[in-house]
């Protein structure tokens, strides 16, 4: 049976809670594979590994449990090795790099921020800022809504204005939050949000980041901000 890897920690600090289980149905027991003063948090891997919600949550739960006591380099869901011996070989081969990253990330957590506009509010803003758009909207209304070509032209101009506002607001948010974090990583562009970014912060500095997010919510009510954390530092581990 192959070996499923959750993360890597220093062996001296990587104690496991009694009875900790991970992925699989039934859930498989979690164990440590050690080499070069490092420990990989692993379990057996099911014959069929699929990204089911149950297993995704189990992966996160294992990392969260181990992370309560020590710094962990989290592996992405689906990290599988041939067997325990191969895991030991990798730990030994890359031990210096793993130790450097563990030192760099000690006492740090990740917070992920996503931002999207409240549609009605941002439309009101872009019309308020652009006299040309207001004039075009008023002309279309006076003309019974305007022709198909006029409505199409108006829609394209509004969409361009909204995209420009998204870029402005993304820049504003990042400039405000960057001083509260040690590092940041952009996330994938999907899901409808105009900003998806992860921040690396010391555990002691998380409060300052969250307070700034709350200030931004109050100052810019047309932006819907969602922040998740503390998370394992997925975005800052190569």
Buried (B, 14 or more C-beta within 10 A) or exposed (E): EBBBBBBBBBBEBBBBEEEBBBBBEEBBEBBBBBBBEBBBBBBBBBEEBEEEEEBBEBBBBBBBBBBEEBBBBBBEBBBEBEBBEEBBBBBEEBBEEBBEBBEBBEEBBBBBBBBBBEEEEBBEBBBEEBEEBEEBBEEBEEEEEBEEEBEEBBEEBBEEBBEEBBEEBBEBBBEBBEEBBBBBBEBEEEEEBBBBBBBBBBEEBBEBBBEBBEEBEEEBEBBBBEBEBBBBBBBBBE
